[in-house]
C-alpha cells in the first residue's frame, strides 16, 4: 500500500533515527573541546562549528533529496562513472571500518569504561571492542529494523541520559570560561568551521542518505518528489536537535575551564563535569551517554556500509559485508584514539572539500543542472587543492622534502593556511563548468 506522504509522527521517528545515526563519538567530544579552547570567543567559534557541523549535513540531506538520488554513489557518478566508484568507496571506507567506526569503540572505551578498570591495557580494549562491535553487528543484520532500533529505543535513552548532564550544566554553571586559547584567539570563526570537519557529519549526511530514503520507502511513500520532501523534513528535525546539543556542549566545555585544568580533548572535560555534578554516579552516567552515542552510530555506519557496498557490487552478500565491516574495526580500534586521529585528519581534509562541492552541486542542481562538464570542472579543480590541504594537515615534522616543496606552491592559494585552499579552485571550476556546459551541451543537443 502506498501513501502520499509521511505524517508528523513518522517524520519525527525518521528524524530521530537520523539524529541518532549522526550523533556519535566526535559529536560529544569536539564541541566540548571547542568550548574550552574558544573561551570568551565561544560564539564566533560556535557559529563556524555549526556551519560545518550542522549546516553542511543539512545541505547534504537536502542534496540527496532534491537531486532525486538514493545516495552518494548516484550523486557522485554524475561527475564521471569512475569518480562515483572512487569517491563512494573511499568515503565509506573512512566512515566505515578504517577510521570513523573504530573511533567509536576507542572513544567509548577511553571515556566510559577505562575509568572503572584503571590504566588502559591492550587486552581490555580488545575485549571491549569485540563486545561493542559484536552488539553493533547483531543490530546491523536487519537494516529494515534500524528505525526501530535507533529511532525508537537507543536515541531516546541517549537523550534522557545526556539531558540530565546538560540541564545541570545550564542551570548551575561551574564557571564562565577564560580567554581564548591558541588558534581560537585569532581566527575563531574559521577554526570553528574546520573543527566541524572532525564530526564527519557532512560526509555522514551523504552516507546516511540511502538509509533515510529506504526508511521512507518502507513506510509506503514511493513518489520521488515526496520522498525528497520527506527526506528534507526529517533531516531538518535531526539537525535542529544537533544544533541545540552542540551549543549546550560547547557551553559546558567553556564553563569547565577554571574549576578544572585545561584538557587535551573533550573526554576528560566531560568526565570532570559529570563527577562535579553527580559525584561517583557521574562516571556511570557518562559511561551510559558515551556508549549509547557510539553504539547507535556504529549500527548506522555498518548498515550504510553494507547497503552501499551491495549496491555497488550486487554479487556481494549483505550479511558478509556487514560482518567484515564489524570485524575490521575490532582490530583497528586497538591502535588507540590519538593514532586514529593522526591518520584520519589528512583524509578528512582531503574528503571534506570534495563532499562540500558535491553537496552544493546537488543542492543547486534544480537551478544550474547536472551537466557532466559542470560537475567535472568543479571536482577536477578541487581535487588537487584538497590534496594540498591534506598535506598541510600532516604533522609539521613531515613538511620536508617533496611535501615541503608542494606546500610552498599551495601557500599561493587564499585560505590555505587554515585549510580552505580548495575554495578558490572550486569557485573557478564552477565558472569554467558553467561555460563548458553551455557551449558543449548545446552543441551536442543540435
C-alpha positions as CSV (number, residue, x, y, z in Angstrom):
1,X,0.0,0.0,0.0
2,X,1.4,3.4,-0.9
3,X,0.7,6.7,0.8
4,X,1.1,10.3,-0.4
5,X,3.4,11.5,2.4
6,X,4.6,10.7,5.9
7,X,2.6,12.0,8.9
8,X,4.2,14.1,11.7
9,X,4.8,11.1,13.9
10,X,6.6,9.2,11.2
11,X,8.7,12.2,10.2
12,X,9.7,12.6,13.9
13,X,10.8,9.0,14.1
14,X,12.9,9.2,11.0
15,X,14.4,12.5,12.1
16,X,15.1,10.9,15.5
17,X,16.7,7.9,13.7
18,X,18.9,10.3,11.6
19,X,20.0,12.3,14.6
20,X,20.9,9.1,16.3
21,X,23.0,8.0,13.4
22,X,24.8,11.3,13.2
23,X,25.4,11.9,16.9
24,X,28.3,9.7,17.8
25,X,31.7,9.9,19.4
26,X,33.1,13.1,17.8
27,X,29.8,14.9,18.3
28,X,30.3,14.6,22.1
29,X,33.9,15.5,22.5
30,X,34.7,18.0,19.8
31,X,32.2,20.8,20.7
32,X,33.2,20.4,24.4
33,X,36.8,20.9,23.5
34,X,36.0,23.8,21.2
35,X,34.2,25.5,24.1
36,X,37.2,25.1,26.3
37,X,39.7,26.4,23.7
38,X,37.4,29.3,22.4
39,X,36.6,30.6,25.8
40,X,35.5,34.2,25.5
41,X,35.5,33.8,21.7
42,X,32.9,31.0,22.0
43,X,30.1,32.5,19.9
44,X,32.0,33.1,16.7
45,X,33.8,29.7,17.1
46,X,30.5,28.0,17.7
47,X,29.0,29.7,14.7
48,X,31.8,28.3,12.5
49,X,31.3,24.9,14.0
50,X,27.6,25.0,13.4
51,X,28.1,26.0,9.7
52,X,30.2,22.9,9.0
53,X,28.8,20.6,11.7
54,X,25.1,21.3,11.3
55,X,24.6,23.4,8.1
56,X,26.6,21.2,5.8
57,X,25.0,17.9,7.0
58,X,21.6,19.5,6.5
59,X,22.6,20.6,3.0
60,X,23.9,17.1,2.4
61,X,20.5,15.6,3.3
62,X,18.7,18.2,1.1
63,X,21.1,17.5,-1.8
64,X,20.2,13.8,-1.7
65,X,16.5,14.8,-1.7
66,X,16.4,17.5,-4.4
67,X,18.7,15.6,-6.7
68,X,16.3,12.6,-6.6
69,X,19.1,10.2,-5.8
70,X,19.2,7.3,-3.4
71,X,22.6,8.1,-2.0
72,X,26.1,9.4,-2.6
73,X,27.0,6.9,-5.4
74,X,24.3,8.1,-7.7
75,X,25.2,11.7,-7.0
76,X,29.0,11.3,-7.4
77,X,28.8,9.3,-10.6
78,X,27.3,12.4,-12.3
79,X,30.9,13.7,-12.3
80,X,32.0,10.5,-14.1
81,X,31.3,6.8,-13.5
82,X,34.8,6.1,-12.3
83,X,34.6,9.0,-9.9
84,X,31.3,7.7,-8.5
85,X,33.0,4.4,-7.5
86,X,36.2,6.1,-6.3
87,X,34.6,8.7,-4.1
88,X,31.9,6.4,-2.7
89,X,34.4,3.6,-1.8
90,X,36.9,6.0,-0.2
91,X,34.1,7.8,1.7
92,X,32.6,4.6,3.1
93,X,35.9,3.1,4.0
94,X,36.8,6.2,6.0
95,X,33.4,6.4,7.7
96,X,33.3,2.6,8.0
97,X,36.0,0.1,9.0
98,X,39.1,2.3,8.6
99,X,38.6,5.4,10.7
100,X,35.2,6.6,12.0
101,X,33.8,3.2,13.1
102,X,36.9,2.1,15.0
103,X,37.0,5.5,16.7
104,X,33.5,4.8,18.2
105,X,34.9,1.9,20.2
106,X,38.1,3.7,21.2
107,X,36.4,6.8,22.5
108,X,33.6,5.0,24.3
109,X,36.2,2.8,25.9
110,X,38.6,5.6,27.0
111,X,35.8,7.8,28.3
112,X,33.2,5.4,29.5
113,X,34.9,2.2,30.5
114,X,38.5,2.8,31.3
115,X,37.9,4.8,34.5
116,X,36.3,1.7,36.0
117,X,39.3,-0.6,35.3
118,X,42.2,1.7,35.8
119,X,45.1,2.2,33.5
120,X,44.4,1.1,29.9
121,X,45.6,-2.4,28.9
122,X,45.6,-3.6,25.4
123,X,43.7,-6.8,26.2
124,X,40.9,-4.9,27.9
125,X,40.5,-2.6,24.9
126,X,40.4,-5.6,22.5
127,X,37.8,-7.4,24.6
128,X,35.7,-4.2,24.8
129,X,35.9,-3.6,21.0
130,X,35.0,-7.2,20.4
131,X,31.8,-6.9,22.5
132,X,31.0,-3.4,21.2
133,X,31.1,-4.4,17.5
134,X,29.5,-7.7,18.3
135,X,26.4,-5.9,19.5
136,X,26.6,-3.4,16.6
137,X,26.8,-6.3,14.1
138,X,23.8,-8.0,15.7
139,X,21.6,-4.9,15.2
140,X,23.0,-4.3,11.7
141,X,22.0,-7.7,10.4
142,X,18.4,-6.4,9.7
143,X,18.6,-3.0,8.0
144,X,14.8,-2.8,7.8
145,X,14.7,-2.6,11.6
146,X,17.2,0.3,12.0
147,X,14.4,2.9,12.5
148,X,13.1,0.9,15.5
149,X,16.5,0.1,17.0
150,X,17.9,3.6,16.7
151,X,15.0,6.0,16.3
152,X,12.6,4.5,18.9
153,X,14.9,3.0,21.5
154,X,18.6,3.9,21.6
155,X,18.2,7.6,20.7
156,X,15.5,8.4,23.4
157,X,17.6,6.6,26.0
158,X,20.7,8.6,25.0
159,X,18.9,11.9,25.0
160,X,17.5,11.3,28.5
161,X,21.0,10.5,29.9
162,X,22.7,13.4,28.1
163,X,19.8,15.8,29.0
164,X,20.4,15.2,32.7
165,X,24.0,16.3,32.4
166,X,23.3,19.3,30.1
167,X,20.5,20.6,32.2
168,X,22.8,20.7,35.3
169,X,25.5,22.5,33.2
170,X,22.9,25.1,32.1
171,X,21.2,25.9,35.4
172,X,24.3,25.6,37.6
173,X,27.4,26.6,35.6
174,X,30.7,25.7,37.1
175,X,32.4,28.8,35.7
176,X,32.3,31.3,32.9
177,X,35.3,30.4,30.8
178,X,38.7,32.2,30.2
179,X,40.4,33.9,27.3
180,X,40.5,32.2,24.0
181,X,43.5,29.8,23.5
182,X,45.7,29.0,20.5
183,X,44.1,29.4,17.1
184,X,40.8,30.5,18.6
185,X,42.4,33.7,19.9
186,X,43.0,35.0,16.3
187,X,40.5,33.3,14.0
188,X,37.7,31.7,16.0
189,X,35.1,31.6,13.1
190,X,37.4,29.9,10.6
191,X,38.9,27.4,13.1
192,X,35.4,26.6,14.4
193,X,34.4,25.8,10.8
194,X,37.3,23.4,10.2
195,X,36.8,21.8,13.7
196,X,33.4,20.8,12.4
197,X,35.2,18.5,9.9
198,X,36.1,16.1,12.7
199,X,32.5,15.3,13.5
200,X,32.5,13.8,9.9
201,X,28.8,14.7,9.7
202,X,28.9,16.3,6.2
203,X,30.4,13.0,5.0
204,X,27.9,11.0,7.1
205,X,25.0,13.0,5.5
206,X,26.0,11.6,2.1
207,X,26.5,8.1,3.6
208,X,23.2,8.0,5.6
209,X,21.1,9.3,2.7
210,X,20.4,5.7,1.5
211,X,19.2,4.7,4.9
212,X,16.7,7.6,5.1
213,X,15.4,7.1,1.6
214,X,14.9,3.4,2.3
215,X,13.2,4.1,5.6
216,X,10.7,6.5,3.9
217,X,10.0,3.9,1.1
218,X,9.4,1.2,3.8
219,X,6.7,3.4,5.2
220,X,4.9,3.4,1.9
221,X,6.0,6.7,0.2
222,X,7.1,5.9,-3.4
223,X,6.7,9.2,-5.4
224,X,10.2,10.6,-5.9
225,X,9.2,14.2,-5.3
226,X,7.5,13.3,-2.0
227,X,10.5,11.2,-0.9
228,X,12.6,14.2,-1.5
229,X,10.4,16.5,0.6
230,X,10.1,13.9,3.4
231,X,13.9,13.5,3.4
232,X,14.4,17.2,3.8
233,X,11.8,17.5,6.6
234,X,13.3,14.5,8.6
235,X,16.8,16.0,8.0
236,X,15.7,19.3,9.4
237,X,14.4,17.6,12.6
238,X,17.7,15.8,13.2
239,X,19.8,18.9,12.6
240,X,17.8,21.2,14.9
241,X,18.3,18.7,17.8
242,X,22.0,18.5,16.9
243,X,22.4,22.3,16.9
244,X,20.8,22.7,20.3
245,X,23.1,20.0,21.8
246,X,26.2,21.4,20.2
247,X,25.5,24.8,21.8
248,X,25.0,23.3,25.2
249,X,28.0,21.0,25.0
250,X,30.2,24.0,24.0
251,X,28.9,26.0,26.9
252,X,29.7,23.1,29.2
253,X,33.3,23.0,27.9
254,X,33.8,26.7,28.2
255,X,32.5,26.8,31.8
256,X,34.6,23.9,32.9
257,X,37.9,25.7,32.4
258,X,38.8,27.4,35.7
259,X,37.2,24.9,38.1
260,X,39.3,22.2,36.1
261,X,42.6,22.4,34.3
262,X,42.9,22.6,30.6
263,X,42.4,19.2,28.9
264,X,43.8,17.8,25.7
265,X,40.4,16.6,24.4
266,X,36.8,16.7,25.3
267,X,36.7,13.3,27.1
268,X,38.4,14.4,30.4
269,X,36.3,17.6,30.4
270,X,33.1,15.6,30.3
271,X,34.4,13.2,33.0
272,X,35.3,16.1,35.3
273,X,31.9,17.9,34.8
274,X,29.9,14.7,35.3
275,X,31.8,14.0,38.6
276,X,31.3,17.5,39.8
277,X,27.6,17.4,39.4
278,X,26.8,13.8,40.2
279,X,29.7,12.5,42.3
280,X,30.6,8.8,41.8
281,X,27.4,8.3,39.8
282,X,28.6,10.9,37.3
283,X,31.0,8.4,35.8
284,X,28.3,5.8,35.4
285,X,26.0,8.4,33.8
286,X,28.8,9.4,31.4
287,X,29.5,5.8,30.5
288,X,25.8,5.4,29.6
289,X,25.9,8.5,27.5
290,X,29.0,7.8,25.5
291,X,28.4,4.1,25.0
292,X,24.8,4.7,23.7
293,X,26.1,7.6,21.5
294,X,28.8,5.5,19.9
295,X,26.7,2.3,19.6
296,X,23.8,3.8,17.7
297,X,26.2,5.5,15.2
298,X,28.2,2.3,14.8
299,X,25.0,0.5,13.9
300,X,24.2,3.2,11.3
301,X,27.7,3.2,9.8
302,X,27.9,-0.6,9.5
303,X,24.4,-0.7,8.0
304,X,25.1,2.1,5.5
305,X,28.4,0.4,4.5
306,X,26.6,-2.9,3.9
307,X,23.8,-1.2,1.9
308,X,26.1,0.8,-0.3
309,X,28.7,-1.9,-1.0
310,X,26.0,-4.4,-2.1
311,X,24.5,-1.6,-4.3
312,X,27.9,-1.1,-5.9
313,X,28.7,-4.8,-6.2
314,X,25.5,-6.7,-6.3
315,X,27.2,-10.1,-6.0
316,X,28.4,-9.3,-2.5
317,X,26.1,-10.7,0.2
318,X,24.9,-8.1,2.6
319,X,25.4,-10.3,5.7
320,X,29.0,-11.0,4.7
321,X,29.8,-7.3,4.1
322,X,28.4,-6.2,7.5
323,X,30.4,-9.0,9.2
324,X,33.6,-7.7,7.6
325,X,32.7,-4.1,8.5
326,X,32.2,-5.2,12.1
327,X,35.4,-7.3,12.4
328,X,37.9,-4.9,10.9
329,X,37.2,-2.1,13.4
330,X,37.9,-4.5,16.3
331,X,41.4,-4.8,15.0
332,X,41.9,-1.1,14.0
333,X,40.4,0.3,17.2
334,X,43.4,-1.1,19.2
335,X,45.8,1.4,17.7
336,X,44.4,4.0,20.1
337,X,42.5,7.2,19.8
338,X,45.5,9.5,19.2
339,X,46.8,7.4,16.4
340,X,43.4,7.2,14.8
341,X,43.0,10.9,14.8
342,X,46.6,11.4,13.4
343,X,45.8,9.1,10.5
344,X,42.3,10.3,9.8
345,X,43.0,14.1,9.9
346,X,44.7,14.3,6.4
347,X,42.0,12.1,4.9
348,X,39.3,14.4,6.3
349,X,41.0,17.5,4.9
350,X,41.0,15.7,1.5
351,X,37.5,14.4,1.5
352,X,35.6,17.3,3.0
353,X,36.2,19.7,0.1
354,X,35.0,17.0,-2.3
355,X,32.0,16.3,-0.2
356,X,31.1,20.0,0.2
357,X,31.4,20.7,-3.6
358,X,29.3,17.6,-4.3
359,X,26.7,18.6,-1.8
360,X,26.4,22.1,-3.2
361,X,26.3,20.9,-6.8
362,X,23.5,18.5,-5.8
363,X,21.7,21.2,-3.9
364,X,21.9,23.7,-6.8
365,X,21.1,21.1,-9.5
366,X,17.5,22.4,-10.0
367,X,19.0,25.7,-11.0
368,X,22.3,25.0,-12.7
369,X,21.6,21.5,-13.9
370,X,23.7,18.4,-13.6
371,X,25.9,18.6,-16.7
372,X,28.9,16.4,-16.6
373,X,31.0,19.3,-17.8
374,X,29.9,21.4,-14.8
375,X,30.3,18.6,-12.3
376,X,33.6,17.6,-13.7
377,X,35.2,21.0,-13.8
378,X,34.3,21.8,-10.2
379,X,35.5,18.4,-9.0
380,X,38.7,18.1,-11.0
381,X,39.9,21.6,-9.9
382,X,39.0,20.9,-6.3
383,X,40.8,17.5,-6.1
384,X,44.5,18.8,-6.3
385,X,43.7,21.7,-3.9
386,X,42.1,19.3,-1.4
387,X,45.2,17.1,-1.7
388,X,47.3,20.1,-0.8
389,X,45.1,20.8,2.2
390,X,45.6,17.2,3.3
391,X,49.4,17.6,3.1
392,X,49.2,20.8,5.1
393,X,47.3,18.9,7.9
394,X,50.2,16.5,8.3
395,X,52.4,16.9,11.4
396,X,54.9,19.7,10.8
397,X,57.9,17.4,11.1
398,X,56.7,15.8,7.9
399,X,56.7,19.1,6.0
400,X,60.1,18.3,4.4
401,X,61.4,17.1,1.1
402,X,58.8,16.9,-1.7
403,X,56.0,17.6,0.8
404,X,57.6,20.9,1.7
405,X,58.1,21.8,-2.0
406,X,54.4,21.1,-2.8
407,X,53.2,23.0,0.2
408,X,55.2,26.0,-1.0
409,X,53.0,26.1,-4.1
410,X,49.9,25.7,-2.1
411,X,50.5,28.8,0.0
412,X,49.6,30.9,-3.0
413,X,46.0,29.8,-2.5
414,X,43.9,32.1,-0.4
415,X,42.8,30.4,2.9
416,X,45.4,27.7,2.5
417,X,46.9,28.2,6.0
418,X,43.5,27.5,7.6
419,X,42.5,24.5,5.5
420,X,40.4,26.4,2.9
421,X,42.8,26.4,0.0
422,X,40.3,24.5,-2.1
423,X,37.6,27.2,-2.1
424,X,39.1,29.4,-4.9
425,X,39.7,26.5,-7.3
426,X,36.2,25.2,-6.6
427,X,34.7,28.6,-7.5
428,X,36.9,28.8,-10.6
429,X,35.7,25.3,-11.5
430,X,32.1,26.4,-11.2
431,X,32.6,29.4,-13.6
432,X,34.5,27.3,-16.1
433,X,32.0,24.4,-15.8
434,X,29.0,26.7,-16.4
435,X,30.7,28.0,-19.6
436,X,31.6,24.5,-20.8
437,X,28.2,23.1,-20.1
438,X,26.5,26.0,-22.1
439,X,28.9,25.5,-25.0
440,X,29.2,21.7,-25.3
441,X,25.8,20.6,-24.1
442,X,24.1,23.0,-26.6
443,X,26.4,21.7,-29.3
444,X,25.6,18.0,-28.6
445,X,21.9,18.9,-28.5
446,X,21.9,20.3,-32.0
